[in-house]
Amino acid sequence: MKLLTGNELLTGDVLWWTGAGWSLHLRDAVAVDDPALLARIVAEERVNDPTFIDAEPGNPPVPRTARERIRGVGPSVRPDLARI
């Protein structure tokens, strides 16, 4: 499955596409199969570096790369700050 992620322009927070908007929580992310969505998001200029990533289905979905898993849950050195 593919997820759409990016960073909030003002704060740099990691965002996940929910199907209706953006969330700070990976658990809210939904599978995306619409390539035109990326063009629309870029045109709106509300999110920095929006990109599709690969993930395994689940609740929450599990990003396939270590980089995206860390982005999804928060700092790896401070589990008390995790977004889960």
Secondary structure, 3 states (H helix, E strand, C coil): CEEEEEEECCCCCEEEECCCCEECCHHHCCCCCCHHHHHHHHHHCCEEEEEEEEEECCCCCEECCHHHHHHHHCCCCCHHHCCC
